Amino acid sequence: MRPNSQALKRKLPHDTEREFGGTLGAICIPIFLPLTVLFLICVSRSPEASVLQWPPPLPSKDQLWDPVAPMLLLGWITLHALLYFILLISLPPATEFTFVCFPPSGFHALCISGVLLMLLLGLGAPMGYLFELLVPLAVCAIAVSFVFSVYLYIRSFWAPSHALALGGNTGNPLYDFFIGRELNPRIGSFDLKYFCELRPGLIGWVVINFGMLMKEVELRGSPSLAMILVNSFQLLYVADALWNEEAVLTTMDIVHDGFGFMLVFGDLAWVPFTYGLQAAFLVVHPQALTSLRAAAIIALNGAGYYIFRKSNSQKNQFRRDPSHPSVARLETIATATGKRLLVSGWWGFVRHPNYLGDLLMALAWSLPCGFSHLLPYFYVIYFTVLLIHREDRDERQCRAKYGLAWDTYCRRVPYRIFPYIY
């Protein structure tokens, strides 16, 4: 190993420890983010729905706990763990059965979940009751996140050194617990990080949204256009993520970050209970949409989705097969690692066109909720901060990895996310 490579490996854990505020962030974030989840849910259900209301609407002890909540949550996680390992039976022309152990894709899991929801609805299950269970479910998800994170931290001390995340093995127990010591912990062939990243929380987000829609049906006889748009937009987003789930294998979460409290809490609690706040808000604060306004919002979401999907597909195709006709003519820059950087097409427009599409969609999800409250725009505000921070992390990693080639790329593509702005 070259001396400069050794220096880089010694430097990276120290640099990474400063991510998310280092030790201070590792103490504060696991306290304040769970409180933020509960605060946002309570505010969305209050008549005022004001994030500036003081004191904030606090739930009573009875509202924090419902014995149905842990059964639902653990049953949901168990269902998707079973779907991960489901035995599919194929029936060939011969009379014998062939059993094939096959972990179905996340999209299959989404479809199966949808069928089960329709069956429950047909049997008269009160899906709207999820609205009353939001706080107890969030409390259970937070508790599961802490317990699971403790398990991951303890088991990481039996993991081989090559299985540890570079930035999660700092020797600081608070920070390592938060950021995650082990990169991709597995139980046999069961990849815990990959499972949590795409299955129970992401699909759970859609189910909670559907529960909010059914609650609106109970209260008003039919879902509003605003509720239908929010449900449809977010279902499309989740279905797209699961249809293209192989793309997650190249993301920062999978490739770089350890699996600790940060990702566990994000996957199991933060995503399902804060990404769909618009639907919970609309249950208590119905909004009327004109056809023209609805069409404009649909167009905005469509534009965001088009940019998001086209740019991601172009990047993924280039990684799989640079000689493919759809990407073969794109201009590239050679790097010392042997990889090439795209400097034309979507990736010559801005450095992260997928983030731009993501943010346009996020705005479209909030607009059906009107302009009288700030709460429905929490997601787009938070997501803007998150993606700018993520882009900055990616920028530093790419500069360390690609060196002069990255500097050349940045000169060719000066804007990071927003053309002519940032």
C-alpha positions in Angstrom: 0.0 0.0 0.0 1.3 3.4 -0.9 2.1 5.9 2.0 -0.6 8.3 0.8 -3.2 5.6 0.8 -2.3 4.6 4.4 -2.6 8.3 5.4 -6.0 8.5 3.8 -7.2 5.4 5.7 -6.0 6.9 9.0 -7.6 10.2 8.2 -11.0 9.0 7.0 -12.4 7.7 10.4 -11.4 11.0 12.1 -13.0 13.1 9.4 -16.1 10.9 9.4 -16.4 11.3 13.1 -17.1 15.0 12.5 -20.1 14.0 10.4 -23.5 14.9 11.9 -21.8 16.9 14.7 -19.5 14.1 15.9 -20.0 13.1 19.6 -22.4 16.0 20.3 -24.6 15.0 17.4 -24.4 11.3 18.4 -25.8 12.4 21.8 -28.4 14.9 20.7 -29.8 13.4 17.5 -31.0 10.1 19.1 -32.9 12.3 21.7 -34.3 15.1 19.6 -35.3 13.2 16.4 -37.6 10.8 18.2 -39.2 13.8 20.0 -39.5 15.5 16.7 -41.4 12.6 15.2 -43.9 12.6 18.1 -44.1 16.4 18.0 -44.9 16.5 14.2 -47.6 13.8 14.5 -49.3 15.6 17.4 -49.1 19.0 15.6 -50.5 17.5 12.4 -53.6 16.2 14.3 -54.2 19.4 16.3 -56.8 22.0 15.1 -54.1 24.7 14.9 -51.4 22.6 13.2 -48.9 25.3 14.2 -45.3 24.3 14.6 -44.7 27.5 16.5 -47.5 26.8 19.1 -46.1 26.9 22.6 -46.5 24.8 24.6 -46.9 22.3 21.8 -49.9 19.8 21.9 -48.5 17.0 24.1 -50.1 13.5 24.1 -51.4 12.1 27.3 -50.1 8.8 28.6 -53.1 7.0 27.2 -52.4 8.4 23.8 -48.8 7.2 23.8 -49.7 3.5 24.3 -52.1 1.1 22.7 -51.6 -2.7 23.0 -52.6 -3.1 19.3 -49.6 -0.9 18.2 -46.7 -3.3 19.1 -48.6 -6.3 17.7 -49.2 -4.4 14.4 -45.6 -3.2 14.1 -43.9 -6.5 15.0 -46.4 -8.4 12.8 -45.7 -6.1 9.9 -41.9 -6.5 10.2 -42.3 -10.3 10.6 -44.5 -10.4 7.4 -41.9 -8.7 5.4 -39.1 -10.8 6.8 -41.1 -13.8 5.7 -41.6 -12.3 2.3 -37.9 -11.9 2.0 -37.4 -15.6 2.3 -40.7 -16.8 0.8 -40.8 -20.2 -0.9 -42.2 -19.8 -4.4 -43.6 -22.9 -6.0 -43.3 -23.3 -9.8 -45.4 -25.7 -11.6 -43.5 -27.1 -14.7 -45.2 -29.4 -17.2 -44.0 -32.4 -15.2 -46.0 -33.6 -12.3 -43.4 -32.9 -9.7 -43.2 -29.6 -7.8 -40.1 -27.6 -7.9 -39.3 -25.6 -4.8 -37.1 -22.6 -5.2 -36.0 -20.4 -2.3 -36.2 -16.9 -3.7 -36.1 -13.5 -1.9 -38.8 -11.6 -3.8 -38.1 -8.1 -4.9 -39.3 -5.2 -2.9 -41.8 -4.4 -5.6 -43.3 -7.9 -5.2 -43.5 -7.3 -1.5 -45.4 -4.0 -2.2 -47.9 -5.8 -4.4 -48.4 -8.6 -1.9 -49.0 -5.9 0.8 -51.5 -4.2 -1.4 -53.4 -7.4 -2.0 -53.5 -8.1 1.7 -54.7 -4.6 2.4 -57.6 -5.0 -0.1 -58.5 -8.4 1.6 -58.5 -6.7 5.0 -60.6 -3.9 3.6 -63.1 -6.4 2.1 -63.4 -8.1 5.4 -64.3 -4.9 7.1 -61.1 -4.0 8.8 -61.2 -0.4 10.1 -58.2 0.9 8.2 -59.0 4.4 9.3 -58.0 3.4 12.8 -54.4 3.8 11.8 -55.0 7.6 12.3 -55.7 7.0 16.0 -52.7 4.6 16.2 -50.2 7.0 14.7 -48.6 8.1 18.0 -48.5 4.6 19.6 -47.1 3.1 16.4 -44.4 5.8 16.3 -43.6 5.2 20.0 -43.2 1.4 19.2 -41.1 2.1 16.1 -38.8 4.4 18.1 -38.4 1.7 20.8 -37.7 -1.0 18.2 -35.1 1.3 16.6 -33.2 1.7 19.9 -33.4 -2.0 20.8 -32.3 -3.1 17.3 -29.4 -0.5 17.3 -28.1 -1.9 20.6 -28.2 -5.4 19.1 -26.3 -4.2 16.0 -23.7 -2.4 18.2 -23.1 -5.4 20.4 -22.9 -8.0 17.6 -20.4 -5.8 15.7 -17.7 -6.7 18.1 -17.8 -10.3 16.8 -17.7 -9.1 13.2 -14.4 -9.5 11.3 -12.4 -6.2 10.8 -13.1 -6.2 7.0 -16.8 -6.1 7.7 -16.6 -2.9 9.7 -17.5 0.5 8.2 -14.5 2.7 7.9 -16.2 5.7 9.6 -18.0 3.6 12.3 -15.0 2.1 14.0 -13.6 5.2 15.7 -13.4 3.8 19.3 -15.9 6.4 20.5 -18.8 4.2 21.6 -21.5 7.0 21.4 -20.5 7.9 17.9 -20.0 4.3 16.7 -23.5 3.3 18.1 -25.0 6.2 16.2 -23.2 5.9 12.9 -22.9 2.1 12.9 -19.8 -0.1 13.3 -20.7 -2.9 10.9 -21.2 -2.0 7.3 -23.7 -4.7 6.1 -24.6 -7.0 9.0 -26.2 -10.3 8.0 -27.9 -13.2 9.7 -27.0 -16.0 7.3 -28.1 -14.6 3.9 -30.5 -12.1 5.5 -29.0 -8.6 4.9 -30.4 -6.5 7.8 -29.5 -3.1 6.3 -30.8 -3.9 2.8 -34.0 -5.3 4.3 -34.6 -2.2 6.5 -33.7 0.2 3.8 -36.4 -0.9 1.4 -39.1 -3.0 3.1 -41.0 -2.4 6.3 -40.6 1.4 6.6 -40.9 2.3 3.0 -43.9 0.2 2.3 -45.3 1.1 5.8 -45.2 4.7 4.7 -47.7 3.9 1.9 -49.9 1.8 4.2 -50.1 4.7 6.7 -51.0 7.0 3.9 -53.8 4.6 2.9 -55.0 4.6 6.5 -55.3 8.4 6.4 -57.3 8.2 3.2 -59.7 5.7 4.7 -60.0 7.9 7.8 -61.1 10.8 5.5 -63.6 8.4 3.9 -65.0 7.6 7.4 -65.3 11.3 8.2 -66.5 12.8 4.9 -67.8 9.9 2.8 -65.1 10.1 0.2 -61.4 11.0 -0.2 -60.6 14.6 -1.2 -58.7 15.3 -4.4 -55.8 16.6 -2.3 -55.6 13.3 -0.4 -55.8 11.3 -3.6 -52.9 13.3 -5.1 -50.7 12.9 -2.0 -51.4 9.2 -1.8 -50.8 8.8 -5.6 -47.6 10.8 -5.7 -46.0 9.0 -2.7 -47.1 5.6 -3.9 -45.5 6.3 -7.3 -42.3 7.3 -5.5 -42.2 4.1 -3.3 -43.1 1.8 -6.2 -40.4 3.4 -8.3 -37.8 2.9 -5.5 -38.8 -0.8 -5.2 -39.0 -1.5 -8.9 -35.5 -0.1 -9.3 -34.2 -1.5 -5.9 -30.9 -2.7 -7.3 -29.9 1.0 -7.6 -29.8 1.2 -3.8 -26.7 -1.0 -3.8 -24.6 1.9 -5.1 -26.0 4.5 -2.6 -24.0 6.1 0.2 -26.2 4.4 2.8 -25.2 0.9 1.5 -21.7 1.5 0.3 -20.3 3.9 2.9 -22.4 4.3 6.1 -22.4 1.7 8.9 -25.7 0.3 10.0 -26.3 1.9 13.3 -29.0 4.1 15.0 -28.9 6.7 12.3 -30.1 4.4 9.5 -32.2 2.1 11.7 -34.2 5.0 13.1 -34.4 6.6 9.7 -35.7 3.4 8.0 -38.1 2.3 10.7 -39.4 5.5 12.3 -38.4 8.7 10.5 -39.5 7.7 7.0 -42.9 6.2 7.6 -44.0 8.7 10.2 -42.7 12.0 8.8 -42.6 11.6 5.1 -46.3 11.2 4.9 -47.3 14.1 7.2 -49.3 15.7 4.4 -51.9 12.8 4.5 -52.2 13.1 8.3 -52.6 16.9 8.0 -55.4 16.5 5.4 -57.5 14.3 7.7 -58.0 17.2 10.1 -57.4 20.1 7.7 -59.3 19.3 4.4 -58.3 21.4 1.4 -60.3 22.2 -1.7 -58.4 22.0 -5.0 -59.5 23.5 -8.3 -58.9 21.5 -11.4 -56.4 24.0 -12.7 -54.4 23.9 -9.5 -54.5 20.1 -9.4 -53.3 20.0 -13.0 -50.4 22.3 -12.2 -49.4 20.2 -9.2 -49.6 17.0 -11.2 -47.4 18.6 -13.9 -44.8 19.6 -11.3 -44.7 16.1 -9.8 -44.4 14.7 -13.3 -41.5 17.0 -14.2 -39.7 16.1 -11.0 -40.3 12.4 -11.5 -39.1 12.6 -15.1 -35.8 14.3 -14.1 -35.4 11.9 -11.2 -36.0 8.7 -13.1 -34.2 9.7 -16.3 -31.1 10.8 -14.5 -30.9 7.8 -12.3 -31.5 5.4 -15.1 -28.8 7.1 -17.2 -26.3 6.7 -14.3 -27.3 3.1 -13.6 -27.1 2.1 -17.3 -23.6 3.7 -17.6 -22.4 1.8 -14.5 -23.8 -1.5 -15.9 -22.7 -1.1 -19.5 -20.9 2.0 -20.7 -21.1 0.7 -24.3 -24.9 0.6 -24.3 -26.3 2.7 -27.2 -28.2 5.0 -24.8 -25.0 6.1 -23.0 -22.2 5.2 -25.4 -22.1 8.7 -26.9 -22.0 10.6 -23.7 -18.8 12.6 -22.9 -16.8 11.3 -20.0 -13.6 12.2 -18.0 -11.1 9.4 -17.1 -10.0 9.0 -13.5 -7.0 7.4 -11.9 -9.2 4.7 -10.5 -10.1 3.5 -14.0 -13.7 4.7 -13.7 -15.1 7.5 -15.9 -17.2 10.5 -14.9 -20.1 11.6 -17.0 -19.9 15.2 -18.1 -22.8 15.3 -20.6 -26.4 14.2 -20.6 -28.3 14.7 -17.3 -25.0 14.6 -15.3 -23.6 17.4 -17.4 -26.6 19.6 -16.5 -26.0 19.6 -12.7 -23.9 17.3 -10.5 -27.0 15.8 -8.9 -29.9 16.0 -11.2 -31.6 13.2 -9.3 -31.7 15.5 -6.2 -33.3 18.2 -8.3 -36.0 15.9 -9.4 -36.5 14.6 -5.8 -37.0 18.2 -4.5 -39.5 19.1 -7.2 -41.5 16.0 -6.3 -41.3 16.9 -2.6 -42.7 20.3 -3.3 -45.6 18.8 -5.3 -46.4 16.6 -2.3 -46.9 19.6 -0.1 -48.8 21.9 -2.4 -52.1 20.0 -2.2 -52.2 21.1 1.5 -52.5 24.8 0.7 -50.5 27.7 2.1 -52.2 28.3 5.4 -49.8 26.1 7.4 -46.1 25.5 7.5 -46.3 21.9 8.7 -47.1 20.2 5.4 -43.9 21.8 4.0 -41.7 20.3 6.7 -40.7 17.4 4.4 -39.5 19.6 1.5 -37.6 21.9 3.9 -36.0 19.0 5.7 -35.3 17.2 2.5 -33.6 20.2 1.0 -31.3 20.4 4.0 -30.7 16.7 3.9 -29.8 16.6 0.2 -27.5 19.6 0.4 -25.7 17.9 3.3 -25.6 14.6 1.5 -24.3 16.3 -1.6 -21.5 17.9 0.5 -20.5 14.5 1.9 -20.5 13.0 -1.6 -18.4 15.9 -2.9 -15.7 15.4 -0.3 -15.6 11.6 -0.9 -15.4 12.0 -4.7 -12.7 14.6 -4.4 -10.7 12.2 -2.2 -11.4 9.3 -4.5 -11.0 10.9 -8.0 -8.6 13.8 -7.2 -7.8 16.0 -10.2 -10.4 14.3 -12.4 -13.1 15.5 -9.9 -11.8 19.1 -10.0 -12.0 18.9 -13.8 -15.6 17.6 -13.6 -16.5 20.4 -11.2 -15.2 23.0 -13.6 -17.2 21.5 -16.4 -20.4 21.1 -14.3 -20.3 24.1 -11.8 -23.8 23.7 -10.4 -24.4 21.1 -7.7 -28.2 20.7 -7.5 -30.0 23.9 -8.7 -28.9 25.2 -12.1 -27.6 28.9 -11.9 -28.4 28.9 -8.1 -26.4 26.3 -6.3 
